[in-house]
Amino acid sequence: MNLSFTSAKKLTINLYEAVSSKITGTVTIENRVYHAANSSLDMVIKMDQTDEEEVSFVAQEKANPNIKLPVHLLYEDDGYYVVRISDLSPNWEALAFDLYQENEEKETVNVDDVTSDSETDSTEEIDAHALITTLYSDQRKTKSEEGKGIKTKQDYVLLVNDLEKDFVKEKMKNYEKAIMVEAKHKRQTQQEMNELQRDMKYQVDEEKADTESKIAMKKDAIQSSDESIQLYEDEQKSLQEKLQKLNEKQQDLAMK
């Protein structure tokens, strides 16, 4: 268990704040709600996973640091995890939430191969139980809702679907900004190249050679901008198709 409150540099991890992890890339809390009526905290966590290993969770509150709180996985889909932490104290103060990567197979190593030259065949089984990251929540800064927050599986599917749609829309906006920046850079480079070409009319051969080299570099830069713009537009098209599928999924769920 790797939970610690005193060593945490920053107690609260804000919504949509990406936390780096060497194992999965980044981990973010997409949604977090405390329900006092049934002493539970619901969180939606998004994980940029690099493999298909199983993920497990351990929760601990500051009010009772020696007790592991029950954690229920309510829904999981494409890197999104909806979890509920139960049995929180009325004044839980802060919560530390560990995420672990669970390997399906345990690794067996020959201890003597590592520690000595002994010919005795001694092996030790090592449980591959790797900490992904720890997420911290402060009760004072956590949104509270009345009621017990009991939802159906379809509610969780719709919740995650909406979060995915927001994520896709935000990425599309970022690509649109990137296209505008690259297009502006291309126009500036084109203008600079045109000026160099005009200057060549009044240059001697030695000067022209240097200018031609600069023009070639400008042409390469323009080509690079064109390739970047095409890449961004392709990504936008893919995201648009993803958004369409998410909308279709939402419509299908609403009809059930």
Secondary structure, DSSP 8 states (H G I E B T S, - for coil): ----STT-S-S---TT--EEETTTEEEEEEEEEEEGGGTEEEEEEEE--SS--EEEEEEEESSSTT--B-EEEEEEETTEEEEEE----TT--EEEEEEEEE-SS-EEEEHHHHH----S--EEEE--EEEEEEEEEEGGGSEEESS-----HHHHHHHHHHHHHHHHHHHHHHHHHHHHHHHHHHHHHHHHHHHHHHHGGG--HHHHHHHHHHHHHHHHHHHHHHHHHHHHHHHHHHHHHHHHHHHHHHHHHHT-
